[in-house]
Amino acid sequence: MPLQTLIIFLLFSFSLGAVIGSFLNVCIYRIPAGESIVHPRSRCPHCLTVIKWYHNIPLISWVALKAHCAYCSEPVSCRYPLVEALNGILFALFFYRFGLQSFTLVFWLLSATLVVISFIDLDHQIIPDVISLPGILVGFLCSFAIPWVSWQGSLLGILIGGGSLLVIALGYEFLTKQEGMGLGDVKLLAMLGAFLGWPAILPIIFIGSVLGTVVGVPFMLIKKADRKLAIPFGPFLSVGALLYIYFVAFWNPLMRWYGSVFYDIWQSFW
């Protein structure tokens, strides 16, 4: 693809991602509150004035209004442009990585979903079932559009993804007599297994655990908290999944070896 054409497509991908990111902000705010994500129209959280479309242009309006409401002049959180920019960057990165492919749309859908899940988990330490449970079905259907994921691999991904974290969560609770991981994380990993197949499970857990340790331990030291401090695991699993997707070409040789080992073990039982 010529450089000029690539730049145009990347700008389009970023712009589309930012526009969708504006809607993701609505989802992040309203889903935990049990509110409709389509009605009523977006309002200022301070003065409750309906926001006009030209005051709601992703990124541009926030900068043009100097991060304040156009009506009551109350400050507008930087969270809104952050989510828009993050989703735009993810859309552009996945287009750059995979180009004009049907599964690029799947990864756009998944990355947008993970943005919503991550911010809700950070805010409320929950992963809503209204996202993860339908996401398992959608992930299974979308797996048909990803060349390296079979429908059998997707089903195994659901079982292994959800089952592995469930065993860890129950084992931790049994040994420590306290809850260490919510079932929301279990359902999230089942959803990721549905989209990406069972070979993705171990790398996602590994990356998420490393990131959780790197971020969580210093955070606990700064807060002078003990190990009971609740740190949401959903964002780390989400980042692990996004890194796995983006670098899937580099994982392929490892995945073939990794898959053959488990296949040999499976065969040994028959």
C-alpha positions as CSV (number, residue, x, y, z in Angstrom):
1,M,0.0,0.0,0.0
2,P,1.5,3.4,-1.0
3,L,2.5,5.6,2.0
4,Q,0.0,8.3,1.2
5,T,-2.9,5.9,1.0
6,L,-1.7,4.2,4.3
7,I,-1.7,7.6,6.1
8,I,-5.2,8.3,4.8
9,F,-6.5,4.9,6.1
10,L,-4.7,5.4,9.4
11,L,-6.3,8.8,9.9
12,F,-9.7,7.4,9.0
13,S,-9.2,4.5,11.4
14,F,-8.1,6.8,14.2
15,S,-11.1,9.2,13.5
16,L,-13.6,6.3,13.5
17,G,-12.1,4.9,16.7
18,A,-12.3,8.3,18.4
19,V,-16.0,8.7,17.3
20,I,-16.8,5.3,18.7
21,G,-14.7,6.2,21.8
22,S,-17.2,9.0,22.4
23,F,-20.0,6.4,22.6
24,L,-17.8,4.2,24.8
25,N,-17.7,7.0,27.4
26,V,-21.5,6.8,27.5
27,C,-21.3,3.0,28.1
28,I,-18.6,3.4,30.8
29,Y,-20.8,5.8,32.7
30,R,-24.2,4.4,32.2
31,I,-23.8,0.6,32.2
32,P,-22.8,0.3,35.9
33,A,-25.6,2.6,36.8
34,G,-28.1,0.4,34.9
35,E,-29.1,3.2,32.6
36,S,-29.9,3.0,28.8
37,I,-26.9,3.7,26.6
38,V,-29.1,5.1,23.8
39,H,-31.6,7.3,25.7
40,P,-31.6,10.1,26.8
41,R,-29.0,12.2,24.8
42,S,-25.7,13.1,26.5
43,R,-26.0,15.8,29.1
44,C,-23.6,17.8,31.2
45,P,-23.3,15.9,34.5
46,H,-23.3,19.3,36.4
47,C,-26.1,21.4,34.8
48,L,-27.8,18.5,33.0
49,T,-28.1,20.6,29.8
50,V,-28.3,18.4,26.6
51,I,-25.0,18.6,24.8
52,K,-25.3,19.9,21.2
53,W,-23.5,17.8,18.5
54,Y,-20.9,20.5,17.8
55,H,-20.0,20.5,21.5
56,N,-19.5,16.7,21.4
57,I,-17.0,16.3,18.6
58,P,-14.4,13.8,19.8
59,L,-11.2,15.4,21.1
60,I,-11.8,18.7,19.2
61,S,-14.7,19.9,21.3
62,W,-12.8,19.2,24.6
63,V,-9.8,21.2,23.4
64,A,-11.9,24.0,21.8
65,L,-14.0,24.5,25.0
66,K,-10.8,24.3,27.1
67,A,-12.0,21.3,29.1
68,H,-15.1,23.1,30.4
69,C,-18.9,22.8,29.8
70,A,-20.1,25.3,27.2
71,Y,-23.2,26.1,29.4
72,C,-22.2,26.1,33.1
73,S,-18.4,26.4,32.6
74,E,-17.8,23.5,35.0
75,P,-14.6,21.5,34.2
76,V,-15.0,18.4,32.0
77,S,-12.9,15.4,33.0
78,C,-9.9,14.5,30.8
79,R,-11.3,10.9,31.0
80,Y,-13.5,11.7,28.0
81,P,-10.8,12.6,25.4
82,L,-8.5,10.0,26.9
83,V,-11.0,7.2,26.1
84,E,-11.6,8.7,22.6
85,A,-7.9,9.0,21.9
86,L,-7.1,5.5,23.3
87,N,-9.8,3.9,21.1
88,G,-8.6,5.8,18.1
89,I,-5.0,4.7,18.6
90,L,-6.1,1.1,19.0
91,F,-8.1,1.2,15.8
92,A,-5.2,2.8,13.9
93,L,-2.7,0.3,15.3
94,F,-4.8,-2.7,14.3
95,F,-5.4,-1.4,10.8
96,Y,-1.6,-0.8,10.5
97,R,-0.9,-4.3,11.7
98,F,-3.6,-6.2,9.7
99,G,-4.8,-3.9,6.9
100,L,-8.1,-4.3,5.1
101,Q,-9.1,-7.7,6.5
102,S,-12.4,-8.9,7.8
103,F,-10.8,-9.8,11.1
104,T,-9.6,-6.2,11.5
105,L,-13.2,-5.4,12.2
106,V,-13.4,-8.2,14.8
107,F,-10.3,-6.8,16.6
108,W,-11.8,-3.3,16.5
109,L,-15.0,-4.6,18.1
110,L,-13.0,-6.6,20.7
111,S,-10.6,-3.7,21.5
112,A,-13.5,-1.3,22.0
113,T,-15.2,-3.8,24.3
114,L,-12.1,-4.2,26.3
115,V,-11.7,-0.4,26.7
116,V,-15.2,-0.3,28.2
117,I,-14.6,-3.3,30.5
118,S,-11.2,-1.9,31.7
119,F,-12.5,1.5,32.7
120,I,-15.6,0.1,34.4
121,D,-13.5,-2.4,36.3
122,L,-11.1,0.5,37.3
123,D,-14.0,2.6,38.5
124,H,-16.3,0.0,40.2
125,Q,-14.2,-3.2,40.3
126,I,-16.9,-5.1,38.4
127,I,-17.1,-6.6,34.9
128,P,-20.8,-6.4,33.9
129,D,-22.4,-9.6,32.8
130,V,-24.3,-7.6,30.2
131,I,-21.0,-7.2,28.3
132,S,-19.1,-10.4,29.0
133,L,-21.9,-13.0,28.6
134,P,-23.1,-11.8,25.2
135,G,-19.5,-11.3,24.4
136,I,-18.8,-15.0,24.7
137,L,-21.5,-15.8,22.0
138,V,-20.3,-12.9,19.8
139,G,-16.7,-14.0,20.2
140,F,-17.6,-17.5,19.1
141,L,-19.4,-16.2,16.0
142,C,-16.6,-13.8,15.2
143,S,-14.0,-16.6,15.5
144,F,-15.1,-17.8,12.1
145,A,-13.7,-14.6,10.6
146,I,-10.2,-15.1,12.1
147,P,-8.1,-17.4,10.0
148,W,-6.0,-18.9,12.8
149,V,-9.0,-19.6,15.1
150,S,-11.2,-22.6,14.5
151,W,-14.7,-22.9,16.0
152,Q,-13.4,-25.9,18.0
153,G,-10.5,-23.7,19.3
154,S,-13.0,-21.1,20.2
155,L,-15.2,-23.5,22.2
156,L,-12.1,-24.8,23.9
157,G,-11.0,-21.3,24.6
158,I,-14.4,-20.6,26.4
159,L,-14.0,-23.8,28.5
160,I,-10.3,-23.4,29.3
161,G,-10.4,-19.6,29.7
162,G,-13.3,-19.6,32.1
163,G,-12.3,-22.9,33.7
164,S,-8.7,-22.1,34.4
165,L,-9.4,-18.8,36.2
166,L,-12.4,-20.4,38.1
167,V,-10.1,-23.1,39.4
168,I,-7.5,-20.5,40.5
169,A,-10.2,-18.3,42.1
170,L,-11.7,-21.2,44.0
171,G,-8.3,-22.6,45.0
172,Y,-7.3,-19.2,46.3
173,E,-10.5,-18.8,48.2
174,F,-10.2,-22.3,49.7
175,L,-6.6,-21.7,50.9
176,T,-6.9,-18.1,52.2
177,K,-10.6,-18.1,53.2
178,Q,-11.1,-14.9,51.3
179,E,-12.1,-13.9,47.8
180,G,-9.1,-13.1,45.6
181,M,-10.6,-12.9,42.1
182,G,-14.2,-12.1,41.0
183,L,-16.2,-14.2,38.6
184,G,-16.2,-11.2,36.3
185,D,-12.6,-12.0,35.4
186,V,-13.6,-15.6,34.8
187,K,-16.2,-14.6,32.3
188,L,-13.9,-12.1,30.7
189,L,-11.3,-14.7,30.0
190,A,-14.0,-17.0,28.7
191,M,-15.0,-14.2,26.3
192,L,-11.3,-13.7,25.2
193,G,-11.0,-17.5,24.7
194,A,-14.1,-17.3,22.5
195,F,-12.6,-14.6,20.3
196,L,-9.0,-15.8,20.2
197,G,-9.1,-19.6,20.8
198,W,-7.6,-21.7,23.5
199,P,-3.9,-21.0,22.6
200,A,-4.3,-17.4,23.6
201,I,-5.3,-18.2,27.2
202,L,-1.9,-19.0,28.7
203,P,-0.1,-16.0,27.1
204,I,-2.9,-13.6,28.2
205,I,-2.9,-14.9,31.8
206,F,0.9,-14.7,31.8
207,I,1.1,-11.1,30.4
208,G,-1.8,-10.0,32.7
209,S,-0.2,-11.5,35.8
210,V,3.2,-9.9,35.0
211,L,1.6,-6.5,34.4
212,G,-0.5,-6.9,37.5
213,T,2.5,-7.6,39.6
214,V,4.6,-4.8,38.1
215,V,1.8,-2.3,38.7
216,G,0.2,-3.7,41.8
217,V,3.2,-4.2,44.0
218,P,4.5,-0.6,43.7
219,F,0.9,0.7,44.1
220,M,0.5,-1.2,47.4
221,L,3.9,0.0,48.6
222,I,2.9,3.6,47.8
223,K,-0.5,3.2,49.5
224,K,1.2,1.3,52.3
225,A,-1.5,-1.3,51.9
226,D,-1.4,-5.0,52.5
227,R,-2.2,-7.8,50.1
228,K,-5.9,-7.3,50.8
229,L,-5.9,-4.2,48.7
230,A,-8.3,-4.8,45.8
231,I,-6.7,-4.3,42.4
232,P,-8.9,-5.0,39.4
233,F,-7.4,-7.7,37.1
234,G,-9.7,-7.0,34.1
235,P,-7.5,-4.2,32.7
236,F,-4.4,-6.3,32.9
237,L,-6.2,-9.2,31.1
238,S,-7.4,-6.7,28.5
239,V,-3.9,-5.4,27.9
240,G,-2.6,-9.0,27.7
241,A,-5.2,-9.8,25.0
242,L,-4.4,-6.7,23.0
243,L,-0.7,-7.4,23.1
244,Y,-1.3,-11.0,22.1
245,I,-3.5,-9.9,19.1
246,Y,-1.0,-7.3,17.9
247,F,2.0,-9.6,18.0
248,V,0.2,-12.7,16.9
249,A,2.6,-13.1,13.9
250,F,5.5,-13.3,16.3
251,W,3.7,-15.7,18.5
252,N,2.9,-18.1,15.6
253,P,6.1,-20.3,15.8
254,L,5.7,-20.5,19.6
255,M,2.0,-21.2,19.2
256,R,2.6,-24.1,16.8
257,W,5.0,-25.7,19.3
258,Y,2.8,-24.9,22.2
259,G,-0.2,-26.4,20.5
260,S,1.7,-29.5,19.4
261,V,2.8,-30.2,23.0
262,F,-0.8,-30.0,24.3
263,Y,-2.0,-32.1,21.3
264,D,0.5,-34.8,22.1
265,I,-0.5,-34.8,25.8
266,W,-4.2,-35.1,24.7
267,Q,-3.4,-38.0,22.3
268,S,-1.5,-39.8,25.1
269,F,-4.7,-40.3,27.0
270,W,-6.4,-42.2,24.1
